[in-house]
Structure formats: structure tokens, C-alpha cells
Amino acid sequence: MSAKQLVLGAFEELTPSFISNGWPHERSDPAGFAGLPYWQELSRQLDAAGFDFLFFADALGYPMHEQVSPSGEVTFEIPDVVVREAVQFPVHDPLTIVSGLAATVERLGFVVTASTTAEHPFLLARRFASLDHLTAGRIGWNVVTSDMQTALVRLLGQTDVTPHDERYARADEFVDLTLKLWEGGWSDDAAVVDKATRVFTDPSKVHRITHEGRYFSLDGLFPVSPSLQRTPTLFQAGSSASGREFASRIAECVFIQERDPAQAARTVRDIRDRVERRGRDRDSVKIINSISVVVGATDEEAQAARRALTAAPSRDAMAALFLGWSGVNLLGLDPATPIDELSTEVGQTTLAMYQGQGATVGSVLDRLAETLGGTKITGTAEHAADEIETLARETDVDGFLIEHSYGGLATYREFIDGVMPLLRERGLLPAEPRGGTLRERLTGTPTPRLGPAHPGAGFRPGAGTAAYPGGAADPAAPPASAAAG
Ligand SMILES: Cc1cc2nc3c(=O)[nH]c(=O)nc-3n(C[C@H](O)[C@H](O)[C@H](O)COP(=O)(O)O)c2cc1C
């Protein structure tokens, strides 16, 4: 059996320093991170190399932790190191950059995180649908319930941190409502644009959406005209049990961040089993693992480069990054505390990666710069290609997200020049970059639209599962089982 061709993404955030906290490294050049030229150049290089997409993670706030005084007063603190050493700070709004980049390159897709805990479904649906037009169907939404939950209380005025599993209940309803708007809002032939009759859009083909749920209510029309994909390609990140269950229902692509191949294989199998239990094809969901690749002319040179990268951030900066992702302030705990005794209502996946191994708070802190993030691959281009090939075969992932290391092009230079040609020679990447909308490119669907087994297809006009009290049923629409995609 020939090996499957891999999906490749670049893992970035609109911030000068990201997963490695490596901006003090001599190869890093973060000065231009806030402007278009920095990202346009990166997009051009990624596109020309055959990357499938550029992914912008997003943070609702920044690492901060709450403290309860002996009198019960709750205060919060932003560690100085966050601001001083640029730990996901400054961080800018990633959606604002997408159309500027899409205008620069023709094939590359763009995936952007947006939080179901912070956003409103109608506003989010409007923005992503607008971007689907502006990118010609090359936009994806990474659906997360979010780390950095304290920000929701302190910056957005929510009264309390929503408990972990309830965040996923809200996410379920959130995504359903956006699917109703994207898939059910307009019939395909609603646009008329006839000057003689003065009909721009046929009102009987723009359907009133009603929704009365536990978290959201809505009654009205979706104002964005139909775009190529309608629903942006749906990604999900967050590997807690409720995160995987959520992903199995709605995700087309799932991001994971596993360090250990055996654990990665278990996670992949578990997600595919859950997808199958939902009545979807277990292989239709593309699972993408996050990896950090450092390449050198020799293995020794690469090891030295890895050591220099690991030495770039301070211990406190790495602790602050861990705080943001997991909600656990390691620096405020006795270093002898067993990690297994800790729990979190924030990012359970991050904490879980350090549990079950007999580690203490102190030993985790000592290793954070080496370990935080996904699988580390360090060696010659040949070595990196071998490891990627083995990982793909042994874990059954469908692709990889290359993690920000030095920042900017330096992160990808040796990977593009040295590793990708080898992967291509071995048949692990297509000879010519794939094209089309992001959905077609990543999932191989025959059309830009969601596939018929996805719950979103059930919200289409005429599919019979959604209520459209104000809109005429569309007799021309195919039943969900025969719908496109
Ligand atoms: C590859 C990858 C990308 C992620 N991107 C984000 C992100 O942009 N923003 C965010 O808040 N969390 C991100 N996460 C972290 C969590 O998925 C997310 O905070 C999640 O909602 C926490 O849920 P959990 O408890 O199921 O882990 C990412 C995780 C992975 C593996």
C-alpha cells in the first residue's frame, strides 16, 4: 500500500514570539510581526513550497492567574515576564490580516482560531462567511473553547469561568447555530441581479433562521450571500475527552499536539473511533499533529541549534506560557508538588501531557523549554524526513503542523529547502501543490461544500431537519443524502 500524502500547515500567531518563546535567538527577526509585509513574504514562501495552509492561533488575553487572599478577596496577576519577554504579548487580531494575505497568494489556505466561549455565533458566522468570499474559499475556522479563561472574566466581563465541560456544551450549540446560518440561510439560486425587474435577490430563497437554545437565541436572515465553501473548513483543537467528542461530531480536521508516538497513535485511534460512532467515515477527518523541526547539515549541528533555541527563553517565560495554556501557575507552587495532584478547569490537554510520569512541579519547570509543544524533530534533512515518514506510518496522522521556532521564515527555511523535497521524492507530498478551496485541498471532497455525512448538511434548505418558518422550502435543493460534497 502506498503511503498517504500528508497535509502541511504552518503554526503561527499574530505575535512576535510563540511556542518556543525563542525571539531572543539570533536568527529571530520579530520586528515586522505587526505589519503585512512580514506575513506576505512568509505566505509567498509557504505557498511556493507547497504548504497547504498558514494557521493563526489566537489568545483571548494573556497568561494571568487568580489569587485568593486569606479574607477571600480574589485578585489577579499578570506576571511581569509576560509583557517584558513577549509571552504571547503583544498579540493582535488574526482575522484582520487574512484578506491581505489571500490577495498575495493564490493557493495557500488560512486557518484562524476563534473561541466559542468568547464570540457570538451570528457575528462570527458573518465574519468567516465574508472571509470565505475574500479568500475564494480558502478560509478555515479552528474551533476552540480556549485556554486563558481568566481573560473572559477580566476583559470581557463574564461573571465567572465557565466550567470545562459546560464550555463544550456551549460550543456544540454555537457551532450548530453557525451551521444553520451558513448552510440554511440561502438557497443556491437566490441571487438574481436583474436590473429590469429590480430584483437583486429572490426573497423566497433567503430563509429565516430561528434558534431558541440554552445559550443563544436568534430569529432573522443571514446577511452574507453564499460563498464557495459556505461553511469554512472546520478545524478543532483540544484533546480532552469532551474536546474529542465535540470534534467527532463537527470537525473536518483535528489538531493534536502529541510528543510521544505511541500516545499519538492512541489519540488518533480514539478520535477516529468516535467519528465512526457518529456515523461518519473514520478516515474522513484529517488529524494533524503539531511538530517542531530543527534541521542542520549534520545531526550534531542540528542538536546544537536545538540547544541554542531551547536556551533562548527564560525559565519564567516558559512558565508563563504554560500558565496561559493550562491555567496552572507552576511558579506559585512548591517545586516538590507531584504534577499528578494538580487539576485545571482551563487547558486540560496541556496539563495531562505532564501527568502519569511521576514528575514534580520543579522537574516540569526544568524541562519546559525542551518539552512544551508537540513532537521535537532534530537532525539532518534526511533524518527529519525519516522521522516524519515513521511518525505518519505509526500514528496514522494525516499531516503535520510545523511549529513556530525561531520565528518568521527562519522557522521554515531548512524544512522547505531540505526536508520537503525528500518528502516529495518519497511520495509523501504531491508532486504539484494541491489547489481548489481549502476543503477540497485538505479533505479531497469533490466540491467546495460540506460532505453529506456532516451534521451541517442537515441544515440545508429542503434537508428536512431544520425549521425555516419564514422561508419557502426549496424544491430544487437535493435531499441531504444526495447533497453536494
Ligand atoms: C495545534 C493546536 C492549536 C491550538 N490553538 C489554540 C488557539 O489558537 N487558541 C486557544 O485558546 N487554544 C488553542 N489550543 C489549545 C486548546 O485546544 C484549547 O485551548 C482548548 O479549547 C482547550 O480544551 P481542552 O481542555 O479540550 O484541551 C490549540 C491546541 C492545539 C493542539
The ligand as an SDF file (V2000), in Angstrom:
LIG
                    3D

 31 33  0  0  0  0  0  0  0  0999 V2000
   -2.4630   22.5950   17.3760 C   0  0  0  0  0  0  0  0  0  0  0  0
   -3.2500   23.2720   18.4510 C   0  0  0  0  0  0  0  0  0  0  0  0
   -3.6450   24.5870   18.3010 C   0  0  0  0  0  0  0  0  0  0  0  0
   -4.3360   25.2540   19.2960 C   0  0  0  0  0  0  0  0  0  0  0  0
   -4.7020   26.5440   19.1170 N   0  0  0  0  0  0  0  0  0  0  0  0
   -5.3210   27.2140   20.1100 C   0  0  0  0  0  0  0  0  0  0  0  0
   -5.6450   28.5770   19.9580 C   0  0  0  0  0  0  0  0  0  0  0  0
   -5.3570   29.1820   18.9390 O   0  0  0  0  0  0  0  0  0  0  0  0
   -6.2600   29.2150   20.9820 N   0  0  0  0  0  0  0  0  0  0  0  0
   -6.5870   28.5860   22.1440 C   0  0  0  0  0  0  0  0  0  0  0  0
   -7.1590   29.2090   23.0310 O   0  0  0  0  0  0  0  0  0  0  0  0
   -6.2660   27.2950   22.3190 N   0  0  0  0  0  0  0  0  0  0  0  0
   -5.6430   26.6040   21.3330 C   0  0  0  0  0  0  0  0  0  0  0  0
   -5.3000   25.2980   21.5080 N   0  0  0  0  0  0  0  0  0  0  0  0
   -5.4560   24.7260   22.8440 C   0  0  0  0  0  0  0  0  0  0  0  0
   -6.7140   24.0200   23.1540 C   0  0  0  0  0  0  0  0  0  0  0  0
   -7.1420   23.2130   22.1190 O   0  0  0  0  0  0  0  0  0  0  0  0
   -7.8360   24.9110   23.5390 C   0  0  0  0  0  0  0  0  0  0  0  0
   -7.4950   25.9090   24.4160 O   0  0  0  0  0  0  0  0  0  0  0  0
   -8.9540   24.0920   24.0810 C   0  0  0  0  0  0  0  0  0  0  0  0
  -10.0830   24.7740   23.8610 O   0  0  0  0  0  0  0  0  0  0  0  0
   -8.8010   23.5840   25.4880 C   0  0  0  0  0  0  0  0  0  0  0  0
   -9.5540   22.4640   25.5400 O   0  0  0  0  0  0  0  0  0  0  0  0
   -9.1390   21.0800   26.1660 P   0  0  0  0  0  0  0  0  0  0  0  0
   -9.3850   21.2080   27.6290 O   0  0  0  0  0  0  0  0  0  0  0  0
  -10.0490   20.1170   25.4830 O   0  0  0  0  0  0  0  0  0  0  0  0
   -7.6940   20.8550   25.8880 O   0  0  0  0  0  0  0  0  0  0  0  0
   -4.6290   24.5900   20.5000 C   0  0  0  0  0  0  0  0  0  0  0  0
   -4.2450   23.2550   20.6490 C   0  0  0  0  0  0  0  0  0  0  0  0
   -3.5720   22.5890   19.6380 C   0  0  0  0  0  0  0  0  0  0  0  0
   -3.1970   21.1660   19.8190 C   0  0  0  0  0  0  0  0  0  0  0  0
  1  2  1  0
  2  3  1  0
  2 30  2  0
  3  4  2  0
  4  5  1  0
  4 28  1  0
  5  6  2  0
  6  7  1  0
  6 13  1  0
  7  8  2  0
  7  9  1  0
  9 10  1  0
 10 11  2  0
 10 12  1  0
 12 13  2  0
 13 14  1  0
 14 15  1  0
 14 28  1  0
 15 16  1  0
 16 17  1  0
 16 18  1  0
 18 19  1  0
 18 20  1  0
 20 21  1  0
 20 22  1  0
 22 23  1  0
 23 24  1  0
 24 25  2  0
 24 26  1  0
 24 27  1  0
 28 29  2  0
 29 30  1  0
 30 31  1  0
M  END
$$$$
